[in-house]
Amino acid sequence: MRFIKYFLTVNHAILQILSIPILIKTFFKPLKNEYRKGLVLFSLVFGMIVKSSLLFVDFIIFGFIIFLEIAILALFILWPFLTFYILVL
């Protein structure tokens, strides 16, 4: 149970480091708060493009970290069986 709690803490820290919640909350806001008459649409679209690319890369990184956590958890669970298998053979 502590192992899973540790991974949840790590996941929360990684989400904050990659600033995924902030990017999602501010997705439809202009990148530099540019509200001049001719630049509002450009700022919105440019901000959405930049934030989409950042979110895509962040989700790839986060997915890789989740994959590593699952692999570590599987190895932790299988450790006694692997030890027994190595010692018997």
KENU-444012 format. One record per residue: residue number from 0; residue in one letter; x, y, z of N, C-alpha, C in turn. Coordinates in steps of 0.2 Angstrom, whole numbers, plus 5000, padded with zeros to 4 digits. Layout:
+-----+----+------+------+------+------+------+------+------+------+------+
:   i : aa :   nX :   nY :   nZ :  caX :  caY :  caZ :   cX :   cY :   cZ :
+-----+----+------+------+------+------+------+------+------+------+------+
: NUM :  A :    X :    Y :    Z :    X :    Y :    Z :    X :    Y :    Z :
...
+-----+----+------+------+------+------+------+------+------+------+------+
REM end
This chain:
+-----+----+------+------+------+------+------+------+------+------+------+
:   i : aa :   nX :   nY :   nZ :  caX :  caY :  caZ :   cX :   cY :   cZ :
+-----+----+------+------+------+------+------+------+------+------+------+
:   0 :  M : 5004 : 4994 : 5000 : 5000 : 5000 : 5000 : 5004 : 5006 : 5000 :
:   1 :  R : 5010 : 5006 : 5004 : 5014 : 5012 : 5004 : 5018 : 5013 : 4997 :
:   2 :  F : 5019 : 5007 : 4994 : 5022 : 5008 : 4987 : 5017 : 5012 : 4982 :
:   3 :  I : 5011 : 5010 : 4982 : 5006 : 5014 : 4978 : 5005 : 5021 : 4980 :
:   4 :  K : 5005 : 5022 : 4987 : 5005 : 5029 : 4989 : 5011 : 5033 : 4987 :
:   5 :  Y : 5017 : 5030 : 4987 : 5023 : 5033 : 4985 : 5022 : 5035 : 4977 :
:   6 :  F : 5020 : 5030 : 4973 : 5019 : 5032 : 4966 : 5014 : 5037 : 4965 :
:   7 :  L : 5008 : 5037 : 4969 : 5004 : 5043 : 4968 : 5007 : 5050 : 4970 :
:   8 :  T : 5011 : 5050 : 4975 : 5014 : 5056 : 4976 : 5019 : 5058 : 4971 :
:   9 :  V : 5023 : 5053 : 4968 : 5027 : 5055 : 4962 : 5023 : 5057 : 4956 :
:  10 :  N : 5017 : 5054 : 4955 : 5013 : 5056 : 4949 : 5011 : 5063 : 4950 :
:  11 :  H : 5009 : 5065 : 4956 : 5007 : 5072 : 4958 : 5012 : 5077 : 4956 :
:  12 :  A : 5018 : 5075 : 4959 : 5024 : 5079 : 4958 : 5026 : 5080 : 4951 :
:  13 :  I : 5025 : 5075 : 4947 : 5027 : 5075 : 4940 : 5022 : 5080 : 4936 :
:  14 :  L : 5015 : 5079 : 4938 : 5010 : 5083 : 4935 : 5012 : 5090 : 4936 :
:  15 :  Q : 5014 : 5092 : 4942 : 5015 : 5099 : 4944 : 5021 : 5101 : 4940 :
:  16 :  I : 5026 : 5097 : 4940 : 5033 : 5099 : 4936 : 5031 : 5100 : 4929 :
:  17 :  L : 5027 : 5096 : 4926 : 5026 : 5097 : 4919 : 5021 : 5102 : 4918 :
:  18 :  S : 5018 : 5105 : 4923 : 5012 : 5110 : 4923 : 5006 : 5108 : 4919 :
:  19 :  I : 5004 : 5102 : 4919 : 4999 : 5099 : 4915 : 4992 : 5103 : 4917 :
:  20 :  P : 4991 : 5103 : 4924 : 4984 : 5106 : 4926 : 4984 : 5114 : 4924 :
:  21 :  I : 4989 : 5117 : 4924 : 4989 : 5124 : 4922 : 4988 : 5125 : 4914 :
:  22 :  L : 4991 : 5121 : 4910 : 4990 : 5121 : 4903 : 4983 : 5119 : 4901 :
:  23 :  I : 4980 : 5115 : 4905 : 4973 : 5113 : 4903 : 4968 : 5118 : 4905 :
:  24 :  K : 4970 : 5121 : 4911 : 4965 : 5127 : 4914 : 4966 : 5133 : 4909 :
:  25 :  T : 4972 : 5134 : 4906 : 4973 : 5140 : 4902 : 4973 : 5139 : 4895 :
:  26 :  F : 4970 : 5133 : 4893 : 4970 : 5131 : 4886 : 4967 : 5136 : 4881 :
:  27 :  F : 4961 : 5139 : 4883 : 4958 : 5144 : 4878 : 4959 : 5151 : 4880 :
:  28 :  K : 4965 : 5153 : 4884 : 4967 : 5159 : 4885 : 4972 : 5161 : 4880 :
:  29 :  P : 4973 : 5168 : 4878 : 4978 : 5170 : 4874 : 4985 : 5168 : 4878 :
:  30 :  L : 4990 : 5167 : 4873 : 4997 : 5165 : 4876 : 5000 : 5171 : 4880 :
:  31 :  K : 4999 : 5177 : 4878 : 5002 : 5183 : 4882 : 4997 : 5188 : 4884 :
:  32 :  N : 4991 : 5186 : 4885 : 4986 : 5190 : 4887 : 4985 : 5196 : 4882 :
:  33 :  E : 4986 : 5195 : 4876 : 4986 : 5200 : 4871 : 4978 : 5201 : 4868 :
:  34 :  Y : 4975 : 5207 : 4871 : 4968 : 5208 : 4869 : 4967 : 5214 : 4865 :
:  35 :  R : 4972 : 5216 : 4861 : 4971 : 5221 : 4856 : 4966 : 5219 : 4850 :
:  36 :  K : 4963 : 5223 : 4847 : 4958 : 5222 : 4842 : 4960 : 5217 : 4837 :
:  37 :  G : 4965 : 5218 : 4834 : 4967 : 5213 : 4828 : 4971 : 5207 : 4830 :
:  38 :  L : 4973 : 5206 : 4837 : 4977 : 5201 : 4839 : 4974 : 5196 : 4843 :
:  39 :  V : 4968 : 5197 : 4845 : 4964 : 5192 : 4849 : 4964 : 5185 : 4846 :
:  40 :  L : 4961 : 5185 : 4840 : 4961 : 5178 : 4837 : 4967 : 5175 : 4836 :
:  41 :  F : 4972 : 5179 : 4834 : 4979 : 5176 : 4833 : 4982 : 5174 : 4839 :
:  42 :  S : 4981 : 5177 : 4844 : 4984 : 5175 : 4851 : 4981 : 5169 : 4854 :
:  43 :  L : 4974 : 5169 : 4853 : 4970 : 5163 : 4855 : 4973 : 5156 : 4851 :
:  44 :  V : 4973 : 5157 : 4844 : 4975 : 5151 : 4840 : 4982 : 5149 : 4841 :
:  45 :  F : 4987 : 5154 : 4842 : 4994 : 5153 : 4843 : 4995 : 5150 : 4850 :
:  46 :  G : 4991 : 5152 : 4855 : 4992 : 5149 : 4861 : 4989 : 5142 : 4862 :
:  47 :  M : 4984 : 5141 : 4858 : 4981 : 5134 : 4858 : 4986 : 5129 : 4854 :
:  48 :  I : 4989 : 5132 : 4849 : 4994 : 5127 : 4846 : 5000 : 5126 : 4850 :
:  49 :  V : 5003 : 5131 : 4853 : 5008 : 5130 : 4858 : 5007 : 5125 : 4863 :
:  50 :  K : 5001 : 5127 : 4867 : 4999 : 5123 : 4872 : 4997 : 5115 : 4870 :
:  51 :  S : 4995 : 5115 : 4864 : 4993 : 5108 : 4862 : 5000 : 5104 : 4861 :
:  52 :  S : 5005 : 5107 : 4858 : 5011 : 5103 : 4857 : 5014 : 5102 : 4864 :
:  53 :  L : 5014 : 5107 : 4869 : 5017 : 5105 : 4875 : 5013 : 5100 : 4879 :
:  54 :  L : 5006 : 5100 : 4878 : 5003 : 5095 : 4882 : 5004 : 5088 : 4879 :
:  55 :  F : 5005 : 5088 : 4872 : 5006 : 5081 : 4869 : 5013 : 5078 : 4871 :
:  56 :  V : 5018 : 5083 : 4872 : 5025 : 5080 : 4874 : 5024 : 5078 : 4881 :
:  57 :  D : 5021 : 5082 : 4885 : 5020 : 5081 : 4892 : 5016 : 5074 : 4894 :
:  58 :  F : 5011 : 5073 : 4890 : 5008 : 5066 : 4890 : 5012 : 5061 : 4888 :
:  59 :  I : 5016 : 5062 : 4883 : 5021 : 5056 : 4882 : 5026 : 5055 : 4887 :
:  60 :  I : 5028 : 5060 : 4890 : 5033 : 5059 : 4896 : 5029 : 5056 : 4902 :
:  61 :  F : 5023 : 5058 : 4903 : 5019 : 5056 : 4909 : 5018 : 5048 : 4908 :
:  62 :  G : 5016 : 5047 : 4902 : 5014 : 5040 : 4900 : 5020 : 5035 : 4901 :
:  63 :  F : 5026 : 5038 : 4899 : 5032 : 5034 : 4900 : 5034 : 5033 : 4907 :
:  64 :  I : 5032 : 5038 : 4911 : 5033 : 5037 : 4919 : 5028 : 5032 : 4922 :
:  65 :  I : 5022 : 5032 : 4919 : 5017 : 5027 : 4922 : 5019 : 5020 : 4920 :
:  66 :  F : 5022 : 5019 : 4913 : 5024 : 5013 : 4911 : 5030 : 5010 : 4916 :
:  67 :  L : 5035 : 5015 : 4917 : 5040 : 5013 : 4922 : 5037 : 5011 : 4929 :
:  68 :  E : 5033 : 5015 : 4931 : 5030 : 5013 : 4938 : 5026 : 5006 : 4938 :
:  69 :  I : 5023 : 5005 : 4933 : 5019 : 4998 : 4932 : 5025 : 4993 : 4932 :
:  70 :  A : 5030 : 4994 : 4928 : 5035 : 4989 : 4927 : 5039 : 4988 : 4934 :
:  71 :  I : 5040 : 4993 : 4938 : 5043 : 4992 : 4944 : 5039 : 4989 : 4949 :
:  72 :  L : 5032 : 4990 : 4949 : 5027 : 4987 : 4953 : 5027 : 4980 : 4952 :
:  73 :  A : 5027 : 4978 : 4945 : 5026 : 4971 : 4943 : 5033 : 4967 : 4945 :
:  74 :  L : 5038 : 4970 : 4945 : 5045 : 4967 : 4947 : 5045 : 4966 : 4955 :
:  75 :  F : 5042 : 4971 : 4958 : 5042 : 4971 : 4965 : 5037 : 4965 : 4968 :
:  76 :  I : 5031 : 4964 : 4964 : 5027 : 4958 : 4966 : 5030 : 4952 : 4964 :
:  77 :  L : 5033 : 4951 : 4958 : 5036 : 4945 : 4956 : 5043 : 4943 : 4959 :
:  78 :  W : 5046 : 4948 : 4963 : 5052 : 4946 : 4966 : 5053 : 4940 : 4969 :
:  79 :  P : 5048 : 4938 : 4974 : 5049 : 4932 : 4977 : 5049 : 4926 : 4973 :
:  80 :  F : 5044 : 4926 : 4968 : 5044 : 4920 : 4963 : 5050 : 4920 : 4958 :
:  81 :  L : 5053 : 4926 : 4956 : 5059 : 4926 : 4952 : 5065 : 4923 : 4956 :
:  82 :  T : 5065 : 4925 : 4963 : 5071 : 4922 : 4967 : 5070 : 4915 : 4968 :
:  83 :  F : 5064 : 4912 : 4969 : 5063 : 4905 : 4970 : 5065 : 4901 : 4963 :
:  84 :  Y : 5063 : 4904 : 4957 : 5064 : 4901 : 4951 : 5071 : 4901 : 4950 :
:  85 :  I : 5075 : 4906 : 4951 : 5082 : 4906 : 4950 : 5086 : 4901 : 4955 :
:  86 :  L : 5084 : 4901 : 4961 : 5087 : 4896 : 4965 : 5086 : 4889 : 4964 :
:  87 :  V : 5080 : 4888 : 4961 : 5078 : 4881 : 4960 : 5081 : 4878 : 4953 :
:  88 :  L : 5082 : 4882 : 4949 : 5085 : 4880 : 4942 : 5092 : 4882 : 4942 :
+-----+----+------+------+------+------+------+------+------+------+------+
REM end
